Amino acid sequence: MRRRRKLEFLAFLLPVGGAILILPPLVLIANANTSIFGFPAIVAYLFAVWLALIIATYLLQHKLGSLQDIDTEPETQPAPPDSGTLK
């Protein structure tokens, strides 16, 4: 259960981190007169952040889904106690 809570907290922080990464002060750092694979650096930066967010979301969703399958397995019920009679 503790692992699931950690993953849920990461899933909460993922959009917050993504929003921070696309704020203008950080995006403007990549605003240089260079190109990466023929694209301006700012476009490459935004695409890289977007792709990283998609991959991280997929991995978190996959991990949370597998933990949910484990949590929903039926629990074994303990045997009912003896009626208290001695033999």
PyMOL Python script that loads the backbone (N, CA, C, O; Angstrom):
from pymol import cmd

cmd.read_pdbstr("""\
ATOM      1  N   MET A   1       0.823  -1.190   0.000  1.00  0.00           N
ATOM      2  CA  MET A   1       0.000   0.000   0.000  1.00  0.00           C
ATOM      3  C   MET A   1       0.867   1.254   0.000  1.00  0.00           C
ATOM      4  O   MET A   1       0.491   2.270  -0.584  1.00  0.00           O
ATOM      5  N   ARG A   2       2.019   1.186   0.649  1.00  0.00           N
ATOM      6  CA  ARG A   2       2.904   2.349   0.712  1.00  0.00           C
ATOM      7  C   ARG A   2       3.450   2.695  -0.675  1.00  0.00           C
ATOM      8  O   ARG A   2       3.595   3.866  -1.026  1.00  0.00           O
ATOM      9  N   ARG A   3       3.747   1.662  -1.448  1.00  0.00           N
ATOM     10  CA  ARG A   3       4.271   1.893  -2.800  1.00  0.00           C
ATOM     11  C   ARG A   3       3.220   2.572  -3.676  1.00  0.00           C
ATOM     12  O   ARG A   3       3.536   3.447  -4.482  1.00  0.00           O
ATOM     13  N   ARG A   4       1.975   2.156  -3.504  1.00  0.00           N
ATOM     14  CA  ARG A   4       0.893   2.749  -4.286  1.00  0.00           C
ATOM     15  C   ARG A   4       0.744   4.234  -3.957  1.00  0.00           C
ATOM     16  O   ARG A   4       0.526   5.048  -4.854  1.00  0.00           O
ATOM     17  N   ARG A   5       0.860   4.587  -2.684  1.00  0.00           N
ATOM     18  CA  ARG A   5       0.744   5.990  -2.296  1.00  0.00           C
ATOM     19  C   ARG A   5       1.874   6.827  -2.890  1.00  0.00           C
ATOM     20  O   ARG A   5       1.659   7.964  -3.310  1.00  0.00           O
ATOM     21  N   LYS A   6       3.071   6.262  -2.924  1.00  0.00           N
ATOM     22  CA  LYS A   6       4.198   6.971  -3.534  1.00  0.00           C
ATOM     23  C   LYS A   6       3.934   7.217  -5.013  1.00  0.00           C
ATOM     24  O   LYS A   6       4.175   8.312  -5.522  1.00  0.00           O
ATOM     25  N   LEU A   7       3.437   6.194  -5.699  1.00  0.00           N
ATOM     26  CA  LEU A   7       3.156   6.346  -7.128  1.00  0.00           C
ATOM     27  C   LEU A   7       2.015   7.336  -7.366  1.00  0.00           C
ATOM     28  O   LEU A   7       2.049   8.091  -8.338  1.00  0.00           O
ATOM     29  N   GLU A   8       1.012   7.341  -6.498  1.00  0.00           N
ATOM     30  CA  GLU A   8      -0.078   8.308  -6.639  1.00  0.00           C
ATOM     31  C   GLU A   8       0.435   9.728  -6.407  1.00  0.00           C
ATOM     32  O   GLU A   8      -0.012  10.663  -7.072  1.00  0.00           O
ATOM     33  N   PHE A   9       1.362   9.893  -5.476  1.00  0.00           N
ATOM     34  CA  PHE A   9       1.946  11.208  -5.249  1.00  0.00           C
ATOM     35  C   PHE A   9       2.763  11.650  -6.462  1.00  0.00           C
ATOM     36  O   PHE A   9       2.719  12.818  -6.848  1.00  0.00           O
ATOM     37  N   LEU A  10       3.507  10.719  -7.065  1.00  0.00           N
ATOM     38  CA  LEU A  10       4.249  11.047  -8.290  1.00  0.00           C
ATOM     39  C   LEU A  10       3.292  11.407  -9.423  1.00  0.00           C
ATOM     40  O   LEU A  10       3.570  12.314 -10.207  1.00  0.00           O
ATOM     41  N   ALA A  11       2.175  10.702  -9.510  1.00  0.00           N
ATOM     42  CA  ALA A  11       1.186  11.017 -10.544  1.00  0.00           C
ATOM     43  C   ALA A  11       0.580  12.400 -10.310  1.00  0.00           C
ATOM     44  O   ALA A  11       0.198  13.081 -11.262  1.00  0.00           O
ATOM     45  N   PHE A  12       0.493  12.813  -9.051  1.00  0.00           N
ATOM     46  CA  PHE A  12       0.017  14.163  -8.741  1.00  0.00           C
ATOM     47  C   PHE A  12       1.061  15.211  -9.125  1.00  0.00           C
ATOM     48  O   PHE A  12       0.718  16.277  -9.636  1.00  0.00           O
ATOM     49  N   LEU A  13       2.332  14.904  -8.877  1.00  0.00           N
ATOM     50  CA  LEU A  13       3.398  15.865  -9.148  1.00  0.00           C
ATOM     51  C   LEU A  13       3.756  15.978 -10.634  1.00  0.00           C
ATOM     52  O   LEU A  13       4.315  16.989 -11.058  1.00  0.00           O
ATOM     53  N   LEU A  14       3.446  14.973 -11.407  1.00  0.00           N
ATOM     54  CA  LEU A  14       3.825  14.977 -12.824  1.00  0.00           C
ATOM     55  C   LEU A  14       3.266  16.169 -13.595  1.00  0.00           C
ATOM     56  O   LEU A  14       4.039  16.837 -14.282  1.00  0.00           O
ATOM     57  N   PRO A  15       1.984  16.474 -13.525  1.00  0.00           N
ATOM     58  CA  PRO A  15       1.504  17.658 -14.257  1.00  0.00           C
ATOM     59  C   PRO A  15       2.048  18.964 -13.690  1.00  0.00           C
ATOM     60  O   PRO A  15       2.257  19.927 -14.429  1.00  0.00           O
ATOM     61  N   VAL A  16       2.278  18.996 -12.379  1.00  0.00           N
ATOM     62  CA  VAL A  16       2.850  20.202 -11.768  1.00  0.00           C
ATOM     63  C   VAL A  16       4.262  20.427 -12.310  1.00  0.00           C
ATOM     64  O   VAL A  16       4.621  21.542 -12.690  1.00  0.00           O
ATOM     65  N   GLY A  17       5.055  19.357 -12.341  1.00  0.00           N
ATOM     66  CA  GLY A  17       6.407  19.464 -12.899  1.00  0.00           C
ATOM     67  C   GLY A  17       6.393  19.831 -14.370  1.00  0.00           C
ATOM     68  O   GLY A  17       7.224  20.617 -14.824  1.00  0.00           O
ATOM     69  N   GLY A  18       5.450  19.265 -15.119  1.00  0.00           N
ATOM     70  CA  GLY A  18       5.334  19.602 -16.530  1.00  0.00           C
ATOM     71  C   GLY A  18       4.974  21.065 -16.738  1.00  0.00           C
ATOM     72  O   GLY A  18       5.494  21.720 -17.641  1.00  0.00           O
ATOM     73  N   ALA A  19       4.087  21.565 -15.902  1.00  0.00           N
ATOM     74  CA  ALA A  19       3.711  22.986 -16.013  1.00  0.00           C
ATOM     75  C   ALA A  19       4.892  23.888 -15.695  1.00  0.00           C
ATOM     76  O   ALA A  19       5.085  24.920 -16.338  1.00  0.00           O
ATOM     77  N   ILE A  20       5.675  23.499 -14.710  1.00  0.00           N
ATOM     78  CA  ILE A  20       6.858  24.299 -14.360  1.00  0.00           C
ATOM     79  C   ILE A  20       7.869  24.298 -15.506  1.00  0.00           C
ATOM     80  O   ILE A  20       8.486  25.322 -15.800  1.00  0.00           O
ATOM     81  N   LEU A  21       8.031  23.143 -16.147  1.00  0.00           N
ATOM     82  CA  LEU A  21       9.008  23.047 -17.236  1.00  0.00           C
ATOM     83  C   LEU A  21       8.626  23.861 -18.467  1.00  0.00           C
ATOM     84  O   LEU A  21       9.495  24.193 -19.273  1.00  0.00           O
ATOM     85  N   ILE A  22       7.342  24.192 -18.631  1.00  0.00           N
ATOM     86  CA  ILE A  22       6.963  24.980 -19.808  1.00  0.00           C
ATOM     87  C   ILE A  22       6.664  26.431 -19.461  1.00  0.00           C
ATOM     88  O   ILE A  22       6.120  27.166 -20.284  1.00  0.00           O
ATOM     89  N   LEU A  23       7.018  26.850 -18.242  1.00  0.00           N
ATOM     90  CA  LEU A  23       6.887  28.270 -17.904  1.00  0.00           C
ATOM     91  C   LEU A  23       7.876  29.087 -18.732  1.00  0.00           C
ATOM     92  O   LEU A  23       8.970  28.610 -19.034  1.00  0.00           O
ATOM     93  N   PRO A  24       7.507  30.293 -19.096  1.00  0.00           N
ATOM     94  CA  PRO A  24       8.372  31.100 -19.966  1.00  0.00           C
ATOM     95  C   PRO A  24       9.828  31.268 -19.512  1.00  0.00           C
ATOM     96  O   PRO A  24      10.714  31.223 -20.366  1.00  0.00           O
ATOM     97  N   PRO A  25      10.127  31.457 -18.228  1.00  0.00           N
ATOM     98  CA  PRO A  25      11.552  31.610 -17.886  1.00  0.00           C
ATOM     99  C   PRO A  25      12.396  30.385 -18.254  1.00  0.00           C
ATOM    100  O   PRO A  25      13.538  30.530 -18.689  1.00  0.00           O
ATOM    101  N   LEU A  26      11.844  29.187 -18.084  1.00  0.00           N
ATOM    102  CA  LEU A  26      12.614  27.990 -18.440  1.00  0.00           C
ATOM    103  C   LEU A  26      12.633  27.760 -19.950  1.00  0.00           C
ATOM    104  O   LEU A  26      13.639  27.315 -20.502  1.00  0.00           O
ATOM    105  N   VAL A  27      11.536  28.059 -20.603  1.00  0.00           N
ATOM    106  CA  VAL A  27      11.492  27.872 -22.061  1.00  0.00           C
ATOM    107  C   VAL A  27      12.436  28.853 -22.746  1.00  0.00           C
ATOM    108  O   VAL A  27      13.074  28.510 -23.741  1.00  0.00           O
ATOM    109  N   LEU A  28      12.526  30.056 -22.225  1.00  0.00           N
ATOM    110  CA  LEU A  28      13.381  31.066 -22.851  1.00  0.00           C
ATOM    111  C   LEU A  28      14.870  30.754 -22.718  1.00  0.00           C
ATOM    112  O   LEU A  28      15.691  31.312 -23.445  1.00  0.00           O
ATOM    113  N   ILE A  29      15.217  29.864 -21.791  1.00  0.00           N
ATOM    114  CA  ILE A  29      16.612  29.419 -21.713  1.00  0.00           C
ATOM    115  C   ILE A  29      17.002  28.714 -23.013  1.00  0.00           C
ATOM    116  O   ILE A  29      18.136  28.832 -23.477  1.00  0.00           O
ATOM    117  N   ALA A  30      16.055  27.983 -23.593  1.00  0.00           N
ATOM    118  CA  ALA A  30      16.322  27.259 -24.834  1.00  0.00           C
ATOM    119  C   ALA A  30      16.183  28.142 -26.062  1.00  0.00           C
ATOM    120  O   ALA A  30      16.374  27.670 -27.183  1.00  0.00           O
ATOM    121  N   ASN A  31      15.856  29.404 -25.878  1.00  0.00           N
ATOM    122  CA  ASN A  31      15.678  30.315 -27.003  1.00  0.00           C
ATOM    123  C   ASN A  31      17.036  30.820 -27.482  1.00  0.00           C
ATOM    124  O   ASN A  31      17.415  31.964 -27.231  1.00  0.00           O
ATOM    125  N   ALA A  32      17.743  29.960 -28.162  1.00  0.00           N
ATOM    126  CA  ALA A  32      19.064  30.301 -28.680  1.00  0.00           C
ATOM    127  C   ALA A  32      19.033  30.217 -30.206  1.00  0.00           C
ATOM    128  O   ALA A  32      18.078  29.697 -30.784  1.00  0.00           O
ATOM    129  N   ASN A  33      20.047  30.714 -30.832  1.00  0.00           N
ATOM    130  CA  ASN A  33      20.120  30.681 -32.290  1.00  0.00           C
ATOM    131  C   ASN A  33      20.738  29.387 -32.787  1.00  0.00           C
ATOM    132  O   ASN A  33      21.448  29.382 -33.792  1.00  0.00           O
ATOM    133  N   THR A  34      20.478  28.308 -32.102  1.00  0.00           N
ATOM    134  CA  THR A  34      20.990  27.003 -32.518  1.00  0.00           C
ATOM    135  C   THR A  34      19.829  26.136 -32.960  1.00  0.00           C
ATOM    136  O   THR A  34      18.668  26.410 -32.656  1.00  0.00           O
ATOM    137  N   SER A  35      20.163  25.101 -33.672  1.00  0.00           N
ATOM    138  CA  SER A  35      19.129  24.157 -34.092  1.00  0.00           C
ATOM    139  C   SER A  35      19.566  22.749 -33.720  1.00  0.00           C
ATOM    140  O   SER A  35      20.752  22.417 -33.710  1.00  0.00           O
ATOM    141  N   ILE A  36      18.573  21.942 -33.417  1.00  0.00           N
ATOM    142  CA  ILE A  36      18.795  20.546 -33.069  1.00  0.00           C
ATOM    143  C   ILE A  36      18.026  19.718 -34.080  1.00  0.00           C
ATOM    144  O   ILE A  36      16.798  19.777 -34.136  1.00  0.00           O
ATOM    145  N   PHE A  37      18.749  18.947 -34.878  1.00  0.00           N
ATOM    146  CA  PHE A  37      18.162  18.159 -35.960  1.00  0.00           C
ATOM    147  C   PHE A  37      17.339  19.032 -36.903  1.00  0.00           C
ATOM    148  O   PHE A  37      16.329  18.581 -37.445  1.00  0.00           O
ATOM    149  N   GLY A  38      17.757  20.253 -37.097  1.00  0.00           N
ATOM    150  CA  GLY A  38      17.092  21.157 -38.020  1.00  0.00           C
ATOM    151  C   GLY A  38      15.948  21.953 -37.415  1.00  0.00           C
ATOM    152  O   GLY A  38      15.352  22.785 -38.098  1.00  0.00           O
ATOM    153  N   PHE A  39      15.632  21.718 -36.164  1.00  0.00           N
ATOM    154  CA  PHE A  39      14.574  22.456 -35.482  1.00  0.00           C
ATOM    155  C   PHE A  39      15.187  23.479 -34.544  1.00  0.00           C
ATOM    156  O   PHE A  39      16.250  23.230 -33.975  1.00  0.00           O
ATOM    157  N   PRO A  40      14.548  24.613 -34.372  1.00  0.00           N
ATOM    158  CA  PRO A  40      15.053  25.572 -33.380  1.00  0.00           C
ATOM    159  C   PRO A  40      15.110  24.927 -31.993  1.00  0.00           C
ATOM    160  O   PRO A  40      14.294  24.062 -31.675  1.00  0.00           O
ATOM    161  N   ALA A  41      16.061  25.345 -31.182  1.00  0.00           N
ATOM    162  CA  ALA A  41      16.260  24.736 -29.868  1.00  0.00           C
ATOM    163  C   ALA A  41      15.021  24.837 -28.991  1.00  0.00           C
ATOM    164  O   ALA A  41      14.738  23.918 -28.222  1.00  0.00           O
ATOM    165  N   ILE A  42      14.282  25.927 -29.089  1.00  0.00           N
ATOM    166  CA  ILE A  42      13.093  26.093 -28.258  1.00  0.00           C
ATOM    167  C   ILE A  42      12.022  25.063 -28.620  1.00  0.00           C
ATOM    168  O   ILE A  42      11.340  24.538 -27.740  1.00  0.00           O
ATOM    169  N   VAL A  43      11.879  24.778 -29.898  1.00  0.00           N
ATOM    170  CA  VAL A  43      10.909  23.776 -30.336  1.00  0.00           C
ATOM    171  C   VAL A  43      11.360  22.386 -29.897  1.00  0.00           C
ATOM    172  O   VAL A  43      10.538  21.583 -29.454  1.00  0.00           O
ATOM    173  N   ALA A  44      12.638  22.096 -30.011  1.00  0.00           N
ATOM    174  CA  ALA A  44      13.164  20.806 -29.568  1.00  0.00           C
ATOM    175  C   ALA A  44      12.968  20.637 -28.067  1.00  0.00           C
ATOM    176  O   ALA A  44      12.630  19.543 -27.614  1.00  0.00           O
ATOM    177  N   TYR A  45      13.173  21.697 -27.283  1.00  0.00           N
ATOM    178  CA  TYR A  45      12.976  21.644 -25.832  1.00  0.00           C
ATOM    179  C   TYR A  45      11.519  21.334 -25.500  1.00  0.00           C
ATOM    180  O   TYR A  45      11.241  20.449 -24.691  1.00  0.00           O
ATOM    181  N   LEU A  46      10.592  22.057 -26.120  1.00  0.00           N
ATOM    182  CA  LEU A  46       9.173  21.823 -25.844  1.00  0.00           C
ATOM    183  C   LEU A  46       8.744  20.417 -26.257  1.00  0.00           C
ATOM    184  O   LEU A  46       7.963  19.774 -25.556  1.00  0.00           O
ATOM    185  N   PHE A  47       9.248  19.943 -27.383  1.00  0.00           N
ATOM    186  CA  PHE A  47       8.923  18.592 -27.822  1.00  0.00           C
ATOM    187  C   PHE A  47       9.500  17.562 -26.859  1.00  0.00           C
ATOM    188  O   PHE A  47       8.840  16.568 -26.554  1.00  0.00           O
ATOM    189  N   ALA A  48      10.720  17.782 -26.375  1.00  0.00           N
ATOM    190  CA  ALA A  48      11.338  16.844 -25.440  1.00  0.00           C
ATOM    191  C   ALA A  48      10.573  16.790 -24.120  1.00  0.00           C
ATOM    192  O   ALA A  48      10.388  15.710 -23.558  1.00  0.00           O
ATOM    193  N   VAL A  49      10.129  17.932 -23.624  1.00  0.00           N
ATOM    194  CA  VAL A  49       9.332  17.962 -22.388  1.00  0.00           C
ATOM    195  C   VAL A  49       8.008  17.244 -22.609  1.00  0.00           C
ATOM    196  O   VAL A  49       7.581  16.453 -21.768  1.00  0.00           O
ATOM    197  N   TRP A  50       7.368  17.510 -23.716  1.00  0.00           N
ATOM    198  CA  TRP A  50       6.094  16.874 -24.049  1.00  0.00           C
ATOM    199  C   TRP A  50       6.252  15.355 -24.135  1.00  0.00           C
ATOM    200  O   TRP A  50       5.441  14.612 -23.583  1.00  0.00           O
ATOM    201  N   LEU A  51       7.292  14.898 -24.824  1.00  0.00           N
ATOM    202  CA  LEU A  51       7.533  13.466 -24.966  1.00  0.00           C
ATOM    203  C   LEU A  51       7.861  12.825 -23.616  1.00  0.00           C
ATOM    204  O   LEU A  51       7.392  11.723 -23.330  1.00  0.00           O
ATOM    205  N   ALA A  52       8.652  13.493 -22.791  1.00  0.00           N
ATOM    206  CA  ALA A  52       8.991  12.962 -21.473  1.00  0.00           C
ATOM    207  C   ALA A  52       7.745  12.844 -20.592  1.00  0.00           C
ATOM    208  O   ALA A  52       7.607  11.879 -19.840  1.00  0.00           O
ATOM    209  N   LEU A  53       6.846  13.811 -20.683  1.00  0.00           N
ATOM    210  CA  LEU A  53       5.610  13.746 -19.903  1.00  0.00           C
ATOM    211  C   LEU A  53       4.724  12.587 -20.357  1.00  0.00           C
ATOM    212  O   LEU A  53       4.102  11.919 -19.531  1.00  0.00           O
ATOM    213  N   ILE A  54       4.667  12.352 -21.647  1.00  0.00           N
ATOM    214  CA  ILE A  54       3.867  11.238 -22.160  1.00  0.00           C
ATOM    215  C   ILE A  54       4.446   9.912 -21.682  1.00  0.00           C
ATOM    216  O   ILE A  54       3.701   9.045 -21.224  1.00  0.00           O
ATOM    217  N   ILE A  55       5.743   9.743 -21.780  1.00  0.00           N
ATOM    218  CA  ILE A  55       6.383   8.498 -21.357  1.00  0.00           C
ATOM    219  C   ILE A  55       6.226   8.288 -19.854  1.00  0.00           C
ATOM    220  O   ILE A  55       5.914   7.183 -19.412  1.00  0.00           O
ATOM    221  N   ALA A  56       6.439   9.335 -19.072  1.00  0.00           N
ATOM    222  CA  ALA A  56       6.299   9.219 -17.618  1.00  0.00           C
ATOM    223  C   ALA A  56       4.859   8.887 -17.233  1.00  0.00           C
ATOM    224  O   ALA A  56       4.630   8.087 -16.326  1.00  0.00           O
ATOM    225  N   THR A  57       3.895   9.492 -17.908  1.00  0.00           N
ATOM    226  CA  THR A  57       2.491   9.200 -17.631  1.00  0.00           C
ATOM    227  C   THR A  57       2.164   7.750 -17.952  1.00  0.00           C
ATOM    228  O   THR A  57       1.467   7.088 -17.182  1.00  0.00           O
ATOM    229  N   TYR A  58       2.653   7.256 -19.067  1.00  0.00           N
ATOM    230  CA  TYR A  58       2.409   5.866 -19.444  1.00  0.00           C
ATOM    231  C   TYR A  58       3.005   4.919 -18.409  1.00  0.00           C
ATOM    232  O   TYR A  58       2.350   3.964 -17.990  1.00  0.00           O
ATOM    233  N   LEU A  59       4.244   5.179 -17.995  1.00  0.00           N
ATOM    234  CA  LEU A  59       4.889   4.296 -17.024  1.00  0.00           C
ATOM    235  C   LEU A  59       4.169   4.314 -15.677  1.00  0.00           C
ATOM    236  O   LEU A  59       3.983   3.264 -15.062  1.00  0.00           O
ATOM    237  N   LEU A  60       3.767   5.486 -15.219  1.00  0.00           N
ATOM    238  CA  LEU A  60       3.026   5.570 -13.959  1.00  0.00           C
ATOM    239  C   LEU A  60       1.676   4.863 -14.064  1.00  0.00           C
ATOM    240  O   LEU A  60       1.265   4.160 -13.140  1.00  0.00           O
ATOM    241  N   GLN A  61       0.999   5.047 -15.175  1.00  0.00           N
ATOM    242  CA  GLN A  61      -0.290   4.399 -15.369  1.00  0.00           C
ATOM    243  C   GLN A  61      -0.128   2.887 -15.378  1.00  0.00           C
ATOM    244  O   GLN A  61      -0.948   2.166 -14.810  1.00  0.00           O
ATOM    245  N   HIS A  62       0.923   2.411 -16.018  1.00  0.00           N
ATOM    246  CA  HIS A  62       1.175   0.973 -16.090  1.00  0.00           C
ATOM    247  C   HIS A  62       1.468   0.412 -14.702  1.00  0.00           C
ATOM    248  O   HIS A  62       0.944  -0.639 -14.333  1.00  0.00           O
ATOM    249  N   LYS A  63       2.312   1.113 -13.927  1.00  0.00           N
ATOM    250  CA  LYS A  63       2.648   0.659 -12.574  1.00  0.00           C
ATOM    251  C   LYS A  63       1.431   0.706 -11.653  1.00  0.00           C
ATOM    252  O   LYS A  63       1.199  -0.231 -10.890  1.00  0.00           O
ATOM    253  N   LEU A  64       0.655   1.783 -11.716  1.00  0.00           N
ATOM    254  CA  LEU A  64      -0.535   1.887 -10.868  1.00  0.00           C
ATOM    255  C   LEU A  64      -1.572   0.836 -11.248  1.00  0.00           C
ATOM    256  O   LEU A  64      -2.257   0.298 -10.377  1.00  0.00           O
ATOM    257  N   GLY A  65      -1.692   0.543 -12.525  1.00  0.00           N
ATOM    258  CA  GLY A  65      -2.634  -0.483 -12.963  1.00  0.00           C
ATOM    259  C   GLY A  65      -2.242  -1.860 -12.477  1.00  0.00           C
ATOM    260  O   GLY A  65      -3.105  -2.646 -12.086  1.00  0.00           O
ATOM    261  N   SER A  66      -0.947  -2.168 -12.493  1.00  0.00           N
ATOM    262  CA  SER A  66      -0.509  -3.476 -12.015  1.00  0.00           C
ATOM    263  C   SER A  66      -0.675  -3.581 -10.506  1.00  0.00           C
ATOM    264  O   SER A  66      -0.961  -4.664  -9.995  1.00  0.00           O
ATOM    265  N   LEU A  67      -0.499  -2.473  -9.779  1.00  0.00           N
ATOM    266  CA  LEU A  67      -0.719  -2.508  -8.332  1.00  0.00           C
ATOM    267  C   LEU A  67      -2.198  -2.647  -8.013  1.00  0.00           C
ATOM    268  O   LEU A  67      -2.555  -3.265  -7.010  1.00  0.00           O
ATOM    269  N   GLN A  68      -3.057  -2.088  -8.842  1.00  0.00           N
ATOM    270  CA  GLN A  68      -4.487  -2.206  -8.620  1.00  0.00           C
ATOM    271  C   GLN A  68      -4.919  -3.653  -8.781  1.00  0.00           C
ATOM    272  O   GLN A  68      -5.777  -4.124  -8.034  1.00  0.00           O
ATOM    273  N   ASP A  69      -4.342  -4.370  -9.742  1.00  0.00           N
ATOM    274  CA  ASP A  69      -4.670  -5.775  -9.926  1.00  0.00           C
ATOM    275  C   ASP A  69      -4.296  -6.581  -8.690  1.00  0.00           C
ATOM    276  O   ASP A  69      -5.011  -7.507  -8.308  1.00  0.00           O
ATOM    277  N   ILE A  70      -3.188  -6.233  -8.072  1.00  0.00           N
ATOM    278  CA  ILE A  70      -2.759  -6.941  -6.870  1.00  0.00           C
ATOM    279  C   ILE A  70      -3.703  -6.626  -5.717  1.00  0.00           C
ATOM    280  O   ILE A  70      -4.056  -7.518  -4.945  1.00  0.00           O
ATOM    281  N   ASP A  71      -4.117  -5.365  -5.592  1.00  0.00           N
ATOM    282  CA  ASP A  71      -4.983  -4.948  -4.491  1.00  0.00           C
ATOM    283  C   ASP A  71      -6.380  -5.540  -4.589  1.00  0.00           C
ATOM    284  O   ASP A  71      -7.038  -5.716  -3.564  1.00  0.00           O
ATOM    285  N   THR A  72      -6.851  -5.853  -5.788  1.00  0.00           N
ATOM    286  CA  THR A  72      -8.216  -6.340  -5.946  1.00  0.00           C
ATOM    287  C   THR A  72      -8.315  -7.853  -5.877  1.00  0.00           C
ATOM    288  O   THR A  72      -9.409  -8.396  -6.027  1.00  0.00           O
ATOM    289  N   GLU A  73      -7.211  -8.551  -5.656  1.00  0.00           N
ATOM    290  CA  GLU A  73      -7.290  -9.991  -5.515  1.00  0.00           C
ATOM    291  C   GLU A  73      -8.090 -10.313  -4.256  1.00  0.00           C
ATOM    292  O   GLU A  73      -7.951  -9.631  -3.241  1.00  0.00           O
ATOM    293  N   PRO A  74      -8.922 -11.342  -4.319  1.00  0.00           N
ATOM    294  CA  PRO A  74      -9.719 -11.674  -3.134  1.00  0.00           C
ATOM    295  C   PRO A  74      -8.817 -12.142  -1.993  1.00  0.00           C
ATOM    296  O   PRO A  74      -7.899 -12.941  -2.177  1.00  0.00           O
ATOM    297  N   GLU A  75      -9.111 -11.622  -0.834  1.00  0.00           N
ATOM    298  CA  GLU A  75      -8.334 -12.012   0.327  1.00  0.00           C
ATOM    299  C   GLU A  75      -8.900 -13.311   0.871  1.00  0.00           C
ATOM    300  O   GLU A  75     -10.108 -13.543   0.814  1.00  0.00           O
ATOM    301  N   THR A  76      -8.035 -14.147   1.390  1.00  0.00           N
ATOM    302  CA  THR A  76      -8.506 -15.388   1.985  1.00  0.00           C
ATOM    303  C   THR A  76      -9.033 -15.087   3.373  1.00  0.00           C
ATOM    304  O   THR A  76      -8.391 -14.395   4.163  1.00  0.00           O
ATOM    305  N   GLN A  77     -10.192 -15.607   3.652  1.00  0.00           N
ATOM    306  CA  GLN A  77     -10.820 -15.403   4.952  1.00  0.00           C
ATOM    307  C   GLN A  77     -10.285 -16.451   5.919  1.00  0.00           C
ATOM    308  O   GLN A  77     -10.150 -17.619   5.555  1.00  0.00           O
ATOM    309  N   PRO A  78      -9.982 -16.048   7.134  1.00  0.00           N
ATOM    310  CA  PRO A  78      -9.520 -17.044   8.106  1.00  0.00           C
ATOM    311  C   PRO A  78     -10.656 -18.003   8.456  1.00  0.00           C
ATOM    312  O   PRO A  78     -11.835 -17.663   8.352  1.00  0.00           O
ATOM    313  N   ALA A  79     -10.282 -19.180   8.864  1.00  0.00           N
ATOM    314  CA  ALA A  79     -11.279 -20.179   9.221  1.00  0.00           C
ATOM    315  C   ALA A  79     -12.068 -19.680  10.435  1.00  0.00           C
ATOM    316  O   ALA A  79     -11.504 -19.028  11.314  1.00  0.00           O
ATOM    317  N   PRO A  80     -13.365 -19.981  10.487  1.00  0.00           N
ATOM    318  CA  PRO A  80     -14.152 -19.525  11.643  1.00  0.00           C
ATOM    319  C   PRO A  80     -13.636 -20.189  12.916  1.00  0.00           C
ATOM    320  O   PRO A  80     -13.190 -21.336  12.894  1.00  0.00           O
ATOM    321  N   PRO A  81     -13.702 -19.469  14.004  1.00  0.00           N
ATOM    322  CA  PRO A  81     -13.192 -20.052  15.249  1.00  0.00           C
ATOM    323  C   PRO A  81     -14.052 -21.241  15.700  1.00  0.00           C
ATOM    324  O   PRO A  81     -15.224 -21.362  15.343  1.00  0.00           O
ATOM    325  N   ASP A  82     -13.429 -22.102  16.489  1.00  0.00           N
ATOM    326  CA  ASP A  82     -14.112 -23.259  17.028  1.00  0.00           C
ATOM    327  C   ASP A  82     -15.255 -22.806  17.918  1.00  0.00           C
ATOM    328  O   ASP A  82     -15.234 -21.690  18.439  1.00  0.00           O
ATOM    329  N   SER A  83     -16.232 -23.645  18.093  1.00  0.00           N
ATOM    330  CA  SER A  83     -17.386 -23.278  18.904  1.00  0.00           C
ATOM    331  C   SER A  83     -17.039 -23.199  20.389  1.00  0.00           C
ATOM    332  O   SER A  83     -17.868 -22.767  21.190  1.00  0.00           O
ATOM    333  N   GLY A  84     -15.858 -23.598  20.758  1.00  0.00           N
ATOM    334  CA  GLY A  84     -15.442 -23.487  22.145  1.00  0.00           C
ATOM    335  C   GLY A  84     -15.667 -24.735  22.958  1.00  0.00           C
ATOM    336  O   GLY A  84     -15.394 -24.735  24.158  1.00  0.00           O
ATOM    337  N   THR A  85     -16.151 -25.788  22.359  1.00  0.00           N
ATOM    338  CA  THR A  85     -16.365 -27.023  23.096  1.00  0.00           C
ATOM    339  C   THR A  85     -15.086 -27.825  23.120  1.00  0.00           C
ATOM    340  O   THR A  85     -14.353 -27.897  22.133  1.00  0.00           O
ATOM    341  N   LEU A  86     -14.838 -28.410  24.233  1.00  0.00           N
ATOM    342  CA  LEU A  86     -13.658 -29.278  24.387  1.00  0.00           C
ATOM    343  C   LEU A  86     -14.063 -30.714  24.121  1.00  0.00           C
ATOM    344  O   LEU A  86     -15.170 -31.135  24.456  1.00  0.00           O
ATOM    345  N   LYS A  87     -13.169 -31.445  23.526  1.00  0.00           N
ATOM    346  CA  LYS A  87     -13.466 -32.856  23.228  1.00  0.00           C
ATOM    347  C   LYS A  87     -12.698 -33.733  24.156  1.00  0.00           C
ATOM    348  O   LYS A  87     -12.802 -34.957  24.077  1.00  0.00           O
TER     349      LYS A  87
END
""", "prot")
cmd.dss("prot")
cmd.show_as("cartoon", "prot")
cmd.util.cbc("prot")
cmd.orient("prot")
